[in-house]
Amino acid sequence: MPIHEKSLIRPENLKVHETLAIDGIDVSGHWSTFIETRVVPDYNENLELEIAAFPGGSKIHRCFQCGSCTNACTINAIEPRFNPRYWIYLIRMGMEQELLRDKDIIWQCVSCHKCTNICPRSVEPEGVMKATALWLEDKGYVPKSPAHVFDEEFSRQVIERGKIEDTEVLHKFLSKTKQPLVQDWLVAIMWGIARRLPVKWGIKTALAQVFKPKARRWKNVRSAISDYIYEEDEMRRQKLQTIAAARTPQKPQTHLEAAE
């Protein structure tokens, strides 16, 4: 299904003739707005398969471009360029270079799941956005996003101890994203908490900085989770290798090579 919305046409591809007559009819100005013809020579026919290999992307093939996801999107309401339906269209068409033009905003999905709840085809667009962001990082098109850094630190604590320590998660996140550890909004939150919570909560929080919270009998669970993550990563790596091998043109054999 082709995209025709004017908002999705790049401004440089819109051409307006100040003075133009066609068959004696004056169509100057707004009436002479045309979309410049483009040639896209670099299709990636395996783009959909590549993104489907990442967590959250496996149902992308179900999309029939109804637009419900974009219409419900929290981010699209304040940033019109954030358009899940359009990006899914580009992915399924194999238009990799066109997708890369929005690489700096795709990661901004806040996982509100409105798109997933409203999707009539159970595509789970939120998962597709996360899969696309991971694909961009894996291909080296973008650095690791702040959202990914936070997810990694959160997951690390859960896997390692079965519980998280909120202050440690925030501290590690700010450090890894090279942000100041002391910020006005953070001081305001901490001061508000300190004034309202009982003293014992403050003591408990302070002790948690030294004695990290841990789930009981977590060792076996941690081992099982780690094995599962390794198996999933290995399976994805093999899928991507298979896709890449299929995309790479094979050198034709000569008669001598075939005989050998």
N, C-alpha and C positions, 0 to 999 in steps of 0.2 A: 504494500500500500504506500504510494508516494506521499511525501510531505509537501503541503502547499501553503501552510500558514505563513503569513508575511513575517511574523515575529521570529520564525525559524530560518528565514532567508538572510544570509549574510549581507549587510548593507552594501558591501563592495560589488555584490552581484545584482543589485537593483539599478537599472539604468532608466533615466528619465530624459526625454528629448524636449527641450524648451520650445522648439519649433518643428512640427512634423505634420505632414499631410499624407493620408493614404487614400488613394482613389478619389482625390478631390475633397476628402473630408478632413477637417482640421482636428487632429488629436493631440495637439500640443499640451505640454505640462503634465498634469496628473494622469490624463487619459493615455499618455504614451509610456507608462511605466512597464518595463519588460524585465524578465529574469534572464540574465546573461547565460547562454548555453555553456555548460561545463563538461569536461571529459574527466572521468575518474579512472586512471589507468592502474591504480595500485590496490585493487581489492584484495582483502585477506579472506578467502573463502572459508577459512577455519576459525575465524574470530569468535563466532558463536560457540564452537566446541571448546576453544581455549578458555573462555570465561565460564562456561558451564562446568569446567573442571575444578573451579574454585568453590569453596563453601558458600552456599546461597544461590549459586547460578544455575543449578541443574534443571529448573523449570522454565527457563527463558523461552524455550521453544513453544510454550503454550500461548504466548502473547498474540492477540489479534488486533492490537492497536486501537482499543476503544478510548483510551485517554483517561480512564477513571483514576489511575494512579497519580498523574500530574495534577488533575483537578482537585484531588484530596491532599496533595503534598503540602506539608507545613512550610518547608523551605521555599517552594515555588511561590507561596503567597507573598514572600518578601524579596525573593531573588528569581525573577522570571526565567533566567537562563538555566535554572536547575529544573530539568525536564526529563524525568525517568522514561516516559513513553518515547520521546525522541531518541534518547540514547539506546534504548532497546531496539528501536528501528535501525539505527546505524550499525549496531552490533550484528543484527541478523542479516543485514545487507552486506556486511563485511567491509564497511567504510571506516577503516581504522584511522586514517589520517584526519578524517572529519571528526571522529570521536575525540581525537587528541587535542582538538582545538578547545575543548572544555575540560581538559584534564585537571585544571587547578580548582575546579568547584565540585567535581563528582563526589569527592570524599566527604562533603559537607552534610550528607544524610545524617539525621539525628535519631534514626531508628524509632520514630513514633509509631510505626506500623499502620498508619492510616491507609496507606496505599495497599498494603497486604490485606487488610480487613475488607476493603471495598472491591478488590480485584475479582471479577466474575470468573476468571480462569485459573485462580490459585497460582499465579505466576510467582508470587512473593517478591514484588519489585524491590522491597527493602533489601532482601538478600542479594538480588541482582546488582544493586548499587554497591554493596559491600564487596561482592565478587569482582566487580569492575575495578573498584579501587585497589584491591589486592593484585589484580592482573596488571594494572598500571605500574605498581611498585615492582612486581616480579619482572616486568619487561625493562625496568630501569627508566621509564618515562618520567616518573616523579619520585621524590624522596619519600620516606615513610611518613605518612600523615600523622598529625597530632592524635586523631581518633584511634589510629592503629597503635600508636605508642601507649596510649592509655589502656586499650584492650589488652595489650601484651603484659603490662605490669599488673593489671587486675587478675588476669589469668595465671600469671606466674605465682602470685600469692595463693590463689585458690588451689592450684595444683600442688604447690609445695607444702602448704600447711592446712588446707581445708577451710581456712577462714582468711578474712582480709583485715588489715589494720588501716583504717581510712586515712590517717595522717601520713602513713608510709606511702600509700598509693599516690596521694597528692604530691608529696615531696619528690618521689621518684619521677612522676610525670613532669613536674616543673623542671627538674634537673635535666632530664633527657631531652626536653623540648627547648632547653636553654632559655627558660623564662625566670625572672626574679623570684626568689623564694618568698620574699615579703612583698605583698601587693595590698593596695588599699582595700579592695573588696574582701580579700582573705582575712585581713586584720579585723574588719568590721564583723565578719561572720564569727570568728573566734572570740572576739570580745562579747558579742551577743550571746554566744553559747555559755561563756564563762560566767556571765551575770545571771543567767537563768537556771542553769543546772545545779543540782546539789554538789557539795564539796566532794563527796565520795566518788562522783562521776569524774571529776577532775583528776582525782588521785588514780582512779582506774585507768584513765586515758594516759596519764603519765607513765604508769607501770607498763602499759602495753607497748611503749616505745622501747623498753628494755626486754621485757618478756613477751615475745610475739605470740598472739593468740593461735592456738593449734587445735584441730579437731582430734578427738580421741581415736586411737586405733586407725590412724590415717595411712599408715605405711602401705598396706596392701591396696587400698583404694588409689593412692598416688601412683603406684606401680601400674595398675590397670589403666588409669587415665593416660599416663605417659606412653604406654604401649599403643593405645588407641590413636593418640595424636601422631605417633611415629608412623603407624600403618596408613593413616589417612594422608599424611604428607608424602609418603612413598608412593601411594597409589596415584596421587595427583601428579607427582613428578613423572611417573611412568606414562600417564595419559598425555601430558604435555610433550614428552619426548616422542611418543608415537605420532602425535599431530604434527610436530615439527619435521619428523622424518618423512611423513606423507607429503608435506609441503615442499620439501627439498627436491628439485629435479634430479633424476638419476642420469648418470652418464651412460649413453648407449654403448653397448659392447661391440667390439670389432669382431670380425670373423675368427681371428686368431684367438682372442680372449674367450669367445664362446666355445671354441674347440678345446681349449685347455680345461 
